[in-house]
Amino acid sequence: MPRYALITGASSGIGLALAEALARRGRHLLLVARQRDVLESVACELTQRFGVEVLFRYCDLAEPLHVSGLLMDLEQGELDIDLLVNNAGIGTSGAYVDQDWGREQELLELNVLAMARLCHGIGGLMARQGGGQILNVASVAGFQPGPWMSNYYASKAYVLNFSEGLREELRPRGVKVSVLCPGPTRTAFFRGAHLEVGGLEGSKLMLSPEEVALETVRALEKDRAIIIPGWRNRVAAFLPRLAPRWLVRRLAGRIIRRFAQP
């Protein structure tokens, strides 16, 4: 029976780049996102280029019923998922209490609850089968608070800490867990979060999705616990540990507020 890598948020950005990097290595894929037409196009392209089987499933992971349906299909079906990549996520920016609550709730449903639910369901299947691998996508934002993106930064801190804890729980049962913490990446994330980052476009801090994916896949093969692509981003993740918390949140707030659109 062929084994598949399930990737959420696979229609663009880091998710799409990871799908291509894995397909290049001969992995069969199950792509999950809420852009059905884009998914179909991506699946056809990857199949033609790399000769692997690429399935796709439309699913709005911000809707709990969609997540339940996806898990039910996987539990009742015959697909063997040996790699789960929880990549889907969104961001928001601005003063938290001034934001639309529906959008902030969607962020929590997608970044936190869907990720945790899939880890519980698919991770449970892996544990019962005695093997598998999970990659959760957090961010360097998860290493510190982020005023004017408070909900987003907190969601990524959850993903980071949850993944590290889950790694220790599942290690004796043959399931490997890693967490990816990318820095600024050239994706549509900034536009969706209403951030103006034109000044960073030419910066060496800004990596391409392909660069992030290549380093991530190599790190997964080595079973790295925390994956931070780019040495500058590794420094950025480490520095907040050296400063007082009040200073970290003050500086982070000043930086983020420069990029947050009114």
Backbone hydrogen bonds, N-H to C=O, Kabsch-Sander energy under -0.5 kcal/mol:
donor,donor_aa,acceptor,acceptor_aa,energy
4,Y,80,D,-2.9
5,A,28,H,-2.4
6,L,4,Y,-0.6
6,L,83,L,-2.9
7,I,5,A,-0.6
7,I,30,L,-2.2
8,T,85,V,-2.4
9,G,32,V,-1.4
10,A,32,V,-1.4
12,S,9,G,-0.6
15,G,12,S,-0.7
16,L,12,S,-1.3
17,A,13,G,-2.2
18,L,14,I,-2.6
19,A,15,G,-2.0
20,E,16,L,-2.3
21,A,17,A,-2.4
22,L,18,L,-2.5
23,A,19,A,-2.5
24,R,20,E,-2.3
25,R,21,A,-0.7
25,R,22,L,-0.7
26,G,23,A,-2.0
27,R,22,L,-2.3
28,H,3,R,-0.7
29,L,53,E,-2.4
30,L,5,A,-2.5
31,L,55,L,-2.8
32,V,7,I,-2.7
33,A,57,R,-1.4
36,R,34,R,-0.7
39,L,35,Q,-2.5
40,E,36,R,-2.3
41,S,37,D,-1.9
42,V,38,V,-2.7
43,A,39,L,-2.9
44,C,40,E,-2.1
45,E,41,S,-2.3
46,L,42,V,-2.7
47,T,43,A,-2.1
48,Q,44,C,-2.2
49,R,45,E,-2.4
50,F,46,L,-2.4
51,G,47,T,-1.9
52,V,46,L,-0.5
54,V,52,V,-0.5
55,L,29,L,-3.0
55,L,53,E,-0.5
57,R,31,L,-2.8
59,C,33,A,-2.6
61,L,59,C,-1.0
63,E,60,D,-2.1
66,H,63,E,-1.0
67,V,63,E,-1.6
68,S,64,P,-2.4
69,G,65,L,-2.2
70,L,66,H,-2.3
71,L,67,V,-2.4
72,M,68,S,-2.4
73,D,69,G,-2.2
74,L,70,L,-2.0
75,E,71,L,-2.6
76,Q,72,M,-2.1
77,G,73,D,-1.5
80,D,2,P,-0.8
81,I,79,L,-0.8
82,D,4,Y,-1.8
82,D,80,D,-0.7
83,L,4,Y,-1.2
84,L,133,Q,-2.4
85,V,6,L,-3.3
85,V,83,L,-0.5
86,N,84,L,-0.6
86,N,135,L,-2.6
87,N,85,V,-1.3
94,G,148,W,-2.7
98,D,95,A,-1.6
99,Q,95,A,-0.5
99,Q,96,Y,-1.5
103,R,100,D,-0.6
104,E,100,D,-1.7
105,Q,101,W,-2.9
106,E,102,G,-2.0
107,L,103,R,-1.9
108,L,104,E,-1.8
109,E,105,Q,-2.7
110,L,106,E,-2.4
111,N,107,L,-3.1
112,V,108,L,-1.5
113,L,108,L,-2.3
114,A,109,E,-2.7
115,M,110,L,-0.6
116,A,112,V,-2.6
117,R,113,L,-2.6
118,L,114,A,-2.5
119,C,115,M,-2.1
120,H,116,A,-2.1
121,G,117,R,-2.8
122,I,118,L,-2.3
123,G,118,L,-1.0
123,G,119,C,-0.7
124,G,120,H,-1.1
125,L,121,G,-1.5
126,M,122,I,-2.4
127,A,123,G,-2.4
128,R,124,G,-2.1
129,Q,125,L,-1.6
130,G,126,M,-1.1
131,G,126,M,-2.1
132,G,174,G,-1.0
133,Q,82,D,-1.3
134,I,176,K,-2.8
135,L,84,L,-3.3
136,N,178,S,-2.2
137,V,86,N,-2.4
138,A,136,N,-0.7
138,A,180,L,-3.3
140,V,182,P,-2.1
142,G,139,S,-1.8
143,F,140,V,-1.6
144,Q,141,A,-1.4
149,M,146,G,-2.3
153,Y,149,M,-2.7
154,A,150,S,-2.1
155,S,151,N,-2.1
156,K,152,Y,-2.0
157,A,153,Y,-1.8
158,Y,154,A,-1.9
159,V,155,S,-2.0
160,L,156,K,-2.3
161,N,157,A,-2.4
162,F,158,Y,-3.0
163,S,159,V,-2.3
164,E,160,L,-1.9
165,G,161,N,-2.2
166,L,162,F,-2.8
167,R,163,S,-2.1
168,E,164,E,-1.3
169,E,165,G,-1.7
170,L,166,L,-2.5
171,R,167,R,-1.5
173,R,170,L,-1.3
174,G,171,R,-1.5
175,V,170,L,-1.9
176,K,132,G,-2.5
176,K,174,G,-0.5
178,S,134,I,-2.7
179,V,225,A,-2.3
180,L,136,N,-2.8
181,C,227,I,-3.5
186,R,207,L,-2.5
187,T,185,T,-2.0
190,F,187,T,-0.6
192,G,188,A,-2.2
193,A,189,F,-2.1
194,H,191,R,-1.2
195,L,190,F,-2.9
196,E,259,F,-3.3
197,V,195,L,-0.8
200,L,197,V,-2.1
201,E,197,V,-0.6
201,E,198,G,-1.2
203,S,200,L,-1.7
206,M,203,S,-1.0
207,L,184,P,-2.2
207,L,205,L,-0.7
212,V,208,S,-2.0
213,A,209,P,-2.7
214,L,210,E,-2.4
215,E,211,E,-2.0
216,T,212,V,-2.1
217,V,213,A,-2.8
218,R,214,L,-1.8
219,A,215,E,-2.0
220,L,216,T,-2.6
221,E,217,V,-1.8
222,K,218,R,-0.8
222,K,219,A,-0.5
223,D,220,L,-1.5
224,R,219,A,-2.0
227,I,179,V,-2.9
228,I,226,I,-0.6
234,R,230,G,-1.7
235,V,231,W,-2.0
236,A,232,R,-2.2
237,A,233,N,-1.9
238,F,234,R,-1.3
239,L,235,V,-2.4
241,R,238,F,-1.7
242,L,239,L,-2.2
243,A,239,L,-0.6
248,V,244,P,-2.2
249,R,245,R,-2.5
250,R,246,W,-1.7
251,L,247,L,-2.6
252,A,248,V,-2.5
253,G,249,R,-2.2
254,R,250,R,-1.8
255,I,251,L,-2.2
256,I,252,A,-2.7
257,R,253,G,-2.2
258,R,254,R,-0.9
258,R,255,I,-0.6
259,F,255,I,-0.7
259,F,256,I,-1.1
260,A,256,I,-1.7
261,Q,194,H,-2.3
